[in-house]
Amino acid sequence: MFDKKKLQEIEKKKKEWEKEKLNESLKKNPERKKEFATSSQVKIKNVFTPLDLEEIGFDYLKNLGFPGDYPYTRGIEPNMYRSNLWTMSQYAGFGTAEDANRWYKYLLKQGQKGNSVAFDLPTQLGYDSDDHLALGEVGKVGVAVDTLADMEILFDGISLGQIKQSMTINATASIILAMYIAIAEKQGINKSDIEVFLQNDILKEYIGRGAYIFPVKPSLRLVTDVIEYCAKNMPKSSPQRICGYHIRESGANAIQEVGFALANAITYIKSAIERGLGVDDFAPGLLIFLSGDSEFFEEAAKFRATRKMWAQIMKERFGAKNPKSMQIRFFGYSSGSTLTAQQPLNNIVRVSLEALSMILGGGQMIFLSSYDEAKALPSEESIRIALRTQQIIAHETGIADTVDPLAGSYYVEYLTHQIEKGAQEYIDRIEKMGGSVVAIEKGYIQEEISREAYKKQKEVEEKKRVIVGLNDYKIEDKEKREIMKVNPEVQKKQIERLHKVKRERDNKKVEQVLKKVREVAKNNENIVPTMIEAVKAYASIGEICGVLREVFGRYEGKHIF
């Protein structure tokens, strides 16, 4: 890319600068730290030049290219945000379906273009609200959904044909998808016309979150059922959101986040191909979900590196022909683990910078944490500020006026390369083990993340990593702020509705459809059509998952420490 004579001239000039300028300056003003490095331990030089790009073999057309052109490092659309801004949304949901419905309508009135449903833990883990294991958790971290009756209320007055709907659900994704399809039919909307984005990434649950139900292999079967069903029946929807986010939140660094997420993606793609699908039949519907963490330039570089790696994996490994199969769409969410309960207003600044890094990285859908989430569910004020943060960035900063403004930065391009290199090393290691399923069952990925999380925590405790307001710049915060609290009556109301549904439904029909769920689970038939039958009969999530537990068994987590 660079003229050899010009590089020699730069190298000579750099040596002169170091001797005459830098070294003299350091005698008077020593550096603040012995070593500078990103959170992924990529060493940061004091200055980057064309010499660093030459060192990594940087080639403009091969490594960068143009927006909308392979390998899509600069973005999947030729004009990116100049034509269409990213989708701005908020992750929301709590209490009963009535409570969450009011929130969604409020957010849509504030200018939000899509909803993202948070489900409570019993729903995620396949338990009904009246189960003893659900006690104290109903409606706490998301909305409680036991039967189709809850989903009917959740989307009352909201047309599924006019919004982009995200569902943060994994182990019970096939059941929630079935409910959403049933609601669309009730609204007179063909399932082929709805846009629903499912998380449906069960492998990351074994790695970094723990909301699993069944053993790994039958869980992978359920994921593949959803991918197959959506590919054949719901072309506008995304059956799979591959998650690096939760891996990062569990303690992984940026390189591990990318490496482990893409290793999982390879497993899902292989499973769908083994099912008989062509890669171009389903890959255009896939999304990737990454964190927007606090290391600004590394985070922007991470998005760029992941986009490039995805394109190469799809084209070179899986032989994709459709450009949309190679153009991964990004779902970015500001980090929750960087928020502090101390001096919570500082989180507005943190979230703003994390949003900026994701946007500069070229994300398609951006979700932001609210400043008070380290203490409780977000308040109305904090949700509005998070949404306004995106709107201010979009309309007042000018960063959406040109495509990939960081391109060509010696530092950013070097970081992009190093993240790609490090992530590929993890992918290769996992592939040699036999893939993500084997690596998870052996505990390899979990151990890698645990070591990284321990290292980070130690750095915070030793103040090698400064967290403003937490381990430095502390104040005695006497200001008390109202925090969102879930009404303790929520569980009672939810159980009453569940019992009412069970009294009024056709219970013989429920018995028949649950028997059919059991039969389908035992063979290789796609389970989604049967799930649709089951939820239409108002079978509950707990009843359906109870049958699946009998067939598949339960997964016992691997303890690392």
N, C-alpha and C positions, 0 to 999 in steps of 0.2 A: 504493500500500500504506500509505503514511504520510499522516496529516493535514497539510495544507499549513501550517496555523498552528503545529502542533507542530514541523514541520521548520524553520520560521523561528525558532522559539524555540531549537531545538537549535543552529542556525547562529550565532545571536547569542551563546548561551552558550559555544560553542566559541571564538569570537573573543575573548571575555573571558578564557577559560581560557588561550588561547595567549599573550595579552598579560600577564596577571597571574601565571600559574603557570609555563607552559612556558618562555617566554623568560627569565624570571628563573632558572629551574633550569639552563638551558643555559649561562648565563654562568658558573656554578660548575662544571657538569659537562657539557662538550661531548660530542657524540655520538661513538661509537667509530669511525664511518666517515663519509666524505663523502656516501655514498649507500647506501641499503639496497635490495636487490633480490633476487628469487628467482633460481634457476638459469636460468630462462627470461627473465630481465630484466624481470619484472613489478615495477614500483616498489612498495616497501613503505612506507606512511606510518607515522608513529609511533603513530597511533591511527585506528581505523575506526569510523564511526558510521552511523546511518540515512541520512545525507547521501550517503554513497558508494553505497549501494544505490539511492537515488533517482537518482543520476547515471547509473547503468547501466540504468535503467528496470526495476528488479527488481519482478516481480509474483509473489506467493507461489504462486498456483495455476498460472500459466503456466510459471514457471521452477523451481518446487520441487514443489509438490503433496504428495501423501501416498505413503508406501511402497506399492509394488505398483500404483500408478496412473501413467499416462502423464504426463510424459516419463521417469519412473523415476529421477529424480535421486537420490531418497532410498533407492533399492533396488528390486529386481525382485519381492521378496516382501513382502506386507503386514506380516508379523511378523518377518521376517529371522531373526537369530540367537536370538531368544526361542523359536522353534520348533525350528530346526535349526542347529547350528553349521556353519561352513564346513568343507569337506573338508581335512583336514590330511595332507600327504604330503611325501615327499622325492624329489628327483631323484637316482637312483642307478643304478649299473651300471658294471662294470669287468671286465677280464680275460676269462675264458671264461664260457660260459653257466652252468657249475656254480658259479663264484664269485658271479655276480650272483644266481642262484637262492637261494643261502644268505642273501645280504643281504636280498632281498625277504621271505623267510620271517621273518627276524629283525625287520624293520621292522613287518610285520603283527602279530607278537606284541607289539610295543611299543605297539600301539594305532593304528597307521596304518590309514587306511580305503581307501587306493588306492595303486597303484604308479605310478612314472614311470620309464620305461626310458630310460637314456642309451646311445646307440650310439657305437661308436668311429668315428673318421674314415673308415677304409676302407669301412665299412658305409654311412656317410652319403654317400660319394662314389661308391659303386657299384663298388668293387674287392674282389676276394676277398683273403683273408689271405695267400695265396701270391703275390700280385702284387708285382713289385719296387717299385711305388709305395706299397705298404702297409708296407714294411720299417720297423720301429721304431715303428709307430703302432698295432699290433694290441692291442686291449684297453686302450689308454692313457686315453682320455677317456670311455670307455663300453664296453659289452659288444660283443664281436665276434660278428656273425651273418653266416654265409656261406650256409647253406642251412636248410631247414625242420628239419633235425636239431638245429641249435643252438637254434631256437625251442622245440622239444619239450623240451629240457633246461631252458631258461630258465623255463618255466612248469610244470615237473614238480611235482606236489603242490599246485598253486595252481589253484583252480577259477575259470575265467574268468567264470562266472556269478555269482560272489559278490564281485567287486571292480570298482572303477572303474579302468580301465587307461589311463594316458597314454603316448603314444609320441612322443618328441622326434625326429622324422624328417621330412625334407623332400623332397629330390630323389628318394629311393627309397621314398617313402611308400606308393605303390601296391603295391610288392613286400612291404613289411613288413605292410601291411594284409592282403594275400593270405595271408601266413604265419599271421597271428593268426586269420583265419577258418578256416584249415585246422586249427589247434590246437583251436579251439572245436568243430569237427565231430568231431575225434578224442575230445574229452571228452563228446560227446553233447549239446552245447549248440547250439541254433539261433542262427544269426548275428543274427537279429532280436532276440534277448534279451541280447546282450552290450553292454557299455558301454565303448567304446574311444574315446579322445580323441586324434586325430592332430594333430600340428603342421601339416604339409602346407602351410606358407606359403613358397613358393619365391621370391616377389618380394623378401622381406626379405633373402634370401641374396645377391642381386645388390647390395642396398643396404648391408648392414652386417655380413655374416658370411663369405660366400665359399664356402659348401658347396653350390655349384651344379654341374651336370654339362652340361646341354643349353642351347641358346639359350632366350631368354625365352619366345617364343611356343609352341614345343612343350612347354615346361615348364608353361605355363599350361594347355595342353590336358590334361596328365596330372593336374593339380590338379582340373580340372573333371570329369574322368572319376571321380575319387574322390568328389567332392561328389555327382555324379549317382548313382553306385552306392549310396552310403550313404543318400541320400534315398529310393531305391526299395526298399532291402533291409534297412537297419539303422537303424530309427527312433530307437533309444536311444543311438546313437553320434554323435560329432561328427566330421565329415569335414574340419574346417578350424579351426585355431586361429590367428587373425590376430595377428601378433606386432608389438608395439611394443617389446618387451623388448630384442631384439637391436639394434634401431635405437638405443635409449637407451644400451646398453652400448658401442656404437661411437662414442659421443660426443655424440649428440643431446641437446637439452634436453627438458623435459616437453612443451612445446607442439609441438615437432617430432615427438616420439614419437607423440603422438595424431594430428597432422595426416597424417603419412606412413602410419601404420598404417591409418587410416580411408580414405585415398586408395587404398591397396592393396585394402582390403575392397570398395570400390566396384567395382574392376576384377574381383574374383572374382565378385561378385554379378551384374554385367553379363554375364560369361562364362557363368555358369550359366543365366541367363535366355535368352541367345542359344542355348543348347543345347536350349531348349524347356521348362525347368523353370519352374513358377510360384514366385514369391519365397517364398510360404508353404510350399512343398514342402520347402525345404531350410534356410531361414534359422533356424528354431528350433534346429537342430543346431549352429549356429556359436558359437564361443567367441572371446574376445579375451584376449590374453596381454600384460600390462603389467608394467613394472618397479616395484619398491618401492624408490625411491632415498632419499637422505639428507635431502632438503628436506621435512621432515615435513608441514607444512600444504599445501604445493603438491602433494605426492603424493596426499594424501587428496582434495584438490579435483580432481585429474586424473582419478581414478576416477569421481567424480560427474559431471564435465563429459563424459567419454567416454560414459557410460551415457545421458546426455541427448541427446548428438549422435547416437548410434546410433539411438535411438528416432525422432528426427526424420528422419534419412536414410531409415530403413526405411518410415516412414509417408508422409512427404511426397514423397520422390523415387521410391521403388519401389512405393508403393501397397500395402504390407503390410496385411492385415486381421487376421491372427492376432496377438494380443498377444504370444505367445511369440517371434514374429519380431522384435519391438521390444525384447524384454527380453534384452539381451546378458548372458551369464554371464561372469564374470571369473576368469581364471587369473592369479594374482599371484605373482611370484617376487622375493624380496629381491635387491638388486643384487649382482652379483659384482665390479663395477668399484670399489665403495666399500671392499672388503676390503683390508687391508694385510698384507703378510708381516711387517712390523715390529710388535712387541707384538700378536701375533695374538689374544690374549684380549680385546682391545678390540673385536674383531669381534662378540663375543657381544652387546655393548651396541648396536652398529650394527644388527645383524640384528633385535634385539628391537624397536627403534624403527621400523625399516622394516616389520616385521610389523604393528605397531600402526597405522601409517598406512594400510596396505592393508586392514586389517580395518575401520578407521573409514571407509574409502572404500567398503566394502560388497562385498568380494571373495567369490566362492563357493568357490574352491580356492586355498589358499595353500601355497606351497613356500618353504622357507628355505634359504639357503646355510649351510654349516657353517663354523665359525670358522677352520679350518685350510686352507680351499680356496685361499687365495692362495699356498700353498706346494705343495700336492699334492692328490690325491684325498682326500676326507674320511675321517677315522678313525671307528671305531665309536663312540668317546666323543663326538666332535663332531657326528655325525649324531643321536645320542640327545639331546644338548643342544638341537639345533635343533628337534627334535620336541617336547621338553619345553617349550621356549619358547612354542610355540603353545598347548600344553595349559595352561600357567600363565596366559597371557593369557585363554584361554577360561573357565577355572574360578575364577580367583582375583582378577581385576581388576574385574569388574562391567561392563566396557565392552560386553559382549554382552547386557546386560539391557534396553537400550532401543534403538530403531531410529534410526540416523543421528544420534548425539548432537551432531555438529558443525553440524547444520542451524541456520540462523538466525544463525550467527556472521557478523558484518559482514565480517570478514576472509576467512573461508572462502568465503562466497558471492561476494565480490568476486573472489577468485582463480579460483573456478569459472567465472565469467563471462569473465575475461581469457584463461583457457586455451581456452575454447570459441571465443572471438573469434579468437585467434591461430591455432588449429588450422584453423579454417574458412578463413582467408586462405590457408594453405598448400594446402588441398584445392582451393580455387577456382583458384589459380595452376596446379596440376598438371592440373586439368580443362581449362584453356585451352590447355595444351600438347598435349592429346590423351589424357591419362590416365597412370597409373603406368608402363605399359610404355614409352611414349615418353619420359617423364621419366627413367626408369632408363637407357634406351638413350642419351639425351643426356648422362647423368651429372649431371643437375641435383640430384637428391636426395643423391647421394654427395658432391657438392661442398658442399652446405649442411651436412651432418653433419661433413665434414672441417674446415670452418672453425670450427664450434662446438667440436669436439674440440681443435683447436689452441689456441683461446681458453682453454678450461678448463685445459689443461696449462700454459699460460703463467701463469695465475693461481696455480696450485699452486707452480710454480717461483719465482714472485715473492712467494709467501706472502700473496697477496691472498685466497687460499682456503686456510684452515688445515685440514690433515688431521692429526689428533692421532697422534703417534708417527711420522709420516712426514716432515713438514716443520716440525714444532714439537712441543714436549714430548717430545723424543727421549731415549732412555736407551740405555745399552750393555747390550743384552739378552744375557746369558750363558746363560740357561736354554735347554736343548736339549730339544725335544719330539720324540717319535716321530711320523713322518709315514708316511702310507700309500704303499706302493710296489707297483707291479705286478710280479709275478714275471717275470723275463726268459724263463722257460720257457713263458709263455703263448702266444707266437707259434708256437713249435715244436709245442705240443699242438694248437693250433687248426688248423695246417696239416696235421697228421697226421689229424685228424678229417675235414677237408675232402677229403683224398685218399682216405680210407677210403670216404666217402660216394660219391665219384665212381667208385670201383672197383665198389661193390656195387649201385649203382642201374641201372636199365634205360637205357643210354645212347642206344639207338635212339629210345626214347620222348622223351628229352630233346631230341634233334635235331629231332624232329617238332614238339614244343611250342615250341621256340625259333624254328622256321620260322613257326609260327603267330603268335608274338609279333611277328615282323618284318612279317607281312602286316597284322595289326591296326594296328600303329604307322603304317603307310603310309596307312590309310584313317581314316574318322571314327568307327569302331566303338569302343565303350567298352572300354578295355584291361583293366579289373580282372578280369572272368571268365577271361580268358586268362592273366593273372598267377596266378590261383588254380590253374589247370591246371599252369602251369610249376613253381610251388613244390611242388605235390603230387608232381611227378615228380622233385623234389630238384634242379632246375636251380638254380644258384647266383646270387647277386646280381650277381657279376661277369660271368657269362655272359649274364644277361638285359640288364644295362646295356650290355654290349658290343654286343649286337644293336641296342639303342636308339641308341647312339652312331653306328652305321653309318647309321641312318635319319635321325636328327635332327641329327647333328653335335655339336660341342662349343662351349661358350661361352667366349670369351676376355674376361676382365675388363677393364673400363675403368680405366686408371690416372689418378688425380686429380693426384698430385704427381710 
